[in-house]
Amino acid sequence: MRGTEDMTTESQKFEQYGQEWWNPAGKLISLHRINPLRFGYFSSRAGDLSGKTVLDIGCGGGILAEEFAKAGAKVVGIDLSPVAIEAAKRHAAETGVNIDYRVVAVEKLVVDSPQFDLIVCAEVLEHVDDIDKFLKDALSMLKPGGLFFFGTINKTLKARFLALFMAEDVLGMVPRGTHSYERFIRPSLLKEILERNGVEIMELKGMSYDPLRFEFKISNDTSVNYLGYAKKR
């Protein structure tokens, strides 16, 4: 998660990007590569998005939020980086997309009654300081029967080699220092936390990388990147 008054070391990593958020050949090239894949997966599980309320937590420059909005959803995108939110607002204005972007922490957005049909945490959980509290606050805003979409990195030696050493240090697919192995999350831990908050994982899939084609694909291999969705009881 990224921050303002709640700025942490993790938060500050994302202050440097600015307009890089919308440069498909820039520092965030891998994010642009996976965006059609992850939105395709999320939207296929969500069904008709018209009129549905969506909260995109850690929305960054709005790359995923805009896809939901274009599909007819009412989107709130939050991030703790003013730089990212400014980039998101600017791009939304240029493309004519209506999204409610806010610089705010999850715990400060929490309201008394659930208000979102869908909550999205894509490439965010591995940057959160307190994953238990973060998810408790986030999921309290999900309506009963609502869906929680996630995408993150598994805590395995394979992930440490591919997502850190290869992706950051060798191939430069991700800016060096973006990730920390200690913050990677095993699916079993995520499942436990979700269940404590009345949310059940419905599907878990891998997102595998093909180095020859420089593209990602949905797979059954969750040993590095994985994504999925869960439903609130």
Helices and strands as residue ranges (DSSP letters): H 9-12, G 13-16, G 18-22, H 29-46, E 53-57, H 63-70, E 74-79, H 82-95, E 100-103, H 106-109, E 116-122, G 125-127, H 131-139, E 142-153, H 157-159, I 160-170, G 181-183, H 187-196, E 199-210, E 215-219, E 225-232
